[in-house]
Amino acid sequence: ESIPLPILQAVAGGSEKEYTEMKDTLKPAKDLQGVDLALYKLYRYAATKTPATEDPRLSLRPLFLSKSGDALFQYVSEAAKLKVYDARGDGLTNQGKGGVLKGTKILLETLQKKGVIGDFTVDTSAHKELDWQQARPSLISVSVKAPVGLAAAKQLEEEKVGLPLSLVTQALQGYYKQCKIAVTPQITVSGEEEQIKLELAWAGKARQLGTMERRANDKLNAARGYKE
């Protein structure tokens, strides 16, 4: 409650007092216990404070999820001491030194140590660093077993609440946001495993063009210097 409630209050005017008064009425159709029940009620409450809109661009739900991701990233970062890069200039591998892709694994390892997830895998086989450096999108896939909140997420999806719950995805999005990466996640749940496909792109069109131009100028200047 210490993470989503203050964010919800800032985004949509929710409050701890109102939530306390409402939460006994936010009952799942199926029995949930412990943290799953708490997360279910929190996200149901958040859904009532950020109703769906005909135009998705006017909805407060993406803002709530984004701000929650920022907070989850800070929660992990304090323990993991994650390094932040500008992936538009450094690439996803920081010129082969690890970069964001290494940071992704460190973030997941930290969540595992904190008991938020079980075993996990990161598949980067679809990523091509040279294409990424030319501002082309990329894709990585993450699979996590037994993530906290999985039962709540299934129930929210079954009830079509419209507010996805994936603490792992939100934490990753918070990290990628710091690294100037725009993320489009696709989440699939299979049994006790959460499979997350993350479509990655450079954040900020103007910055993309500026970086591309700078690289072209650097190559041109290097070529001129070689000839001289």
N, C-alpha and C positions, 0 to 999 in steps of 0.2 A: 504493500500500500504506500510505502514511503516514496516509491518512484512514480507510479502512474497518477496518483491523486493530485499532487502539486502541479504536474504537467497538465492534467485535465482542467484544473482550476484556472490555469493561465490561458489555456486554449479556448475553453468553452464555458467557463464559469462554474464548474463543479466544485464541491466542497466536501470535506471530511464529514461534517455534520449531516449534510443531505444524504451522503452515501450511507452513513450509519443508520439513518432513518429508513432508507430504501432497501438495504441489502437483504433483509429478511424476506422481501417480496420477490427477489431475483432468484427464483428456484429453477434448477435445471430439470429437464424432463426425465433424465436418468440420474441415478445416485452418483454423486462425486464426493470425494473426501479430501481433507487436508488442503494442500497448496492448490490442487486442481479446482476445488470448490471456491477458494479465495480468488483465483485468477478468473474463473468463470464469472463470478459476480462483479469483479472489477471491470471486465471487458463488456459485460452486459450493461453496466452503469455507463461506461464510456460511450457505448453505442446509443444510449438514450440521450446523452448530452451532445453527441455529434451525429444527428440524424442524416440518413442518406439523402442526397439531392439529385434532382433530375439531371443537372449538369455536374459531373464528377469534379470539375475544376473548382466548384463552389463548396465542396464538402470539406469539413474540418477533420475528417478521419485521417487523411494522409498526413496532415500536420501533427496530429496526436501521435501517430505511429512514428513519424520522423523524430519528434522530440523525445519520445520514449527510447528510440534507438540511440539518440545522443547520450541519454542518461545511462543506458546499459553499457555503452562504449566506455564512458567514464568509470563506471563500476569495474569493468574488466581492466581498463588501462592502468588504474591505480595499482593493481596487483601484478600485471604483466609487464608494465613499462613499455607499452607498444610504441614503436617508432612510427611516425607519420611522415608520409612522402607526398609529393605532388606527382601523382602517377602520370600526368599528362606530359611531364618533362622527364621524369625518372624511369618511366615504364612501370610495368607491374613487377619486374624483377630487380629494379634499381641497378640496371646494367649488369645483371648476373650475380649480384651480391645478396639477393634474397627479396628485398623490397616488400611490396604489399602481399605477394603470395606467401612469403614466409610469415608475415604478420598475421595472415589469415589462420595459419596453423597454430601460431602462438596464442591467438585469441581463443581458438577452440580448445587447445590444451588447458588454458586457464579456466574456461567454463567447465571442463571435465574435472579439474582439480577441485573446483568449488561445488561439484555434485550437480551441476545444472544439466549435463548431458553424460551419456555413457561413451561407448566407443564411437569413433568417427572416421570418415575418410574424406579426402579432398582430391578431386579429379581435375587436373589442369590440362589434360591432353588436348582439349579443343582450343586452348589459348595459343596464339602465335604472336610472339613478342614484336616481330618486325611489322606485322599488320597493325598491332596496337599503337606502335610509334607513328604510324601514318593516320592515326585517329579513326581506325576502323574498330568496330565493337568486338567484344570478346565474350567468352562463356566459360564459367567454371561451375563445377557441381560439387555439392557438399551433402554427405549423408551422415546423420547422427542417430544413434540409438538411445531410446528411453529418455528423450528430452523432458525436462520439467514442464508441466502444463500440457502435455500431449493429450491427455484425456479431456481436459477442458477445451482444447482446440478442436477436437473431434466433435464435441457436443455443440460448440458454437457454430461449427460448419453445418452440422445436422439440422440445427434450428434456424439456419440461414440468417444469422445475426448480422452478417455483413462486415464484421471487423475481425480480420485474421489475427490469430494469436500464434506467434512463433518467436520466442525469446532469442533463439539463435539468429534467425533472419534479421531481427531488429538490431541486435548487437553488431552483426556484420555490416548492416547498412549504416549504422552510426560510425563505424571505422572507415568504411569506404567514402563516406561523406567528407570526413576529415582529409582523406587522400585525393579529393577532387574527382571522385568517380560517381557517375550516375548509375543507379542499380535498378533493374527490373527483376524482381524475384518471382519464381514459380514454385509453389510448395505442393508436394504430394505426400500423403501419409499412407504408409503400407505397414499394417500391423503395429509394431512398436518402433518403427523407424520413420524418420522424417527425411525426405529427399528434397533438396533445395537446388534448383537451377538458378544461377545468377547471371543475367545478361548485363554486361558491364560496358559503359561508354564514357568517353571524356565528358566531364562536367563543364558546361559553358561554351557555347559555339564561338563566341568572340575570342576566347582564350585559345581554342583549338586552332583557329586561323593564325593567330599571332605566334603560337609556338611553331606551327608548320613553317611560317615565313622565316622565323628566326633560325630554324634548322637549315633551311635552304640557303640563307645568307651565310651561315657559318660554313657550310660546305663550299660555297662560292669563294669566300674569303680564304679558306684553307687551300683551295685549288690555285688561287691567284698567288698566294704566298709560296706555294711549291714551284710555280713557274718562275717566280722571281729568284 
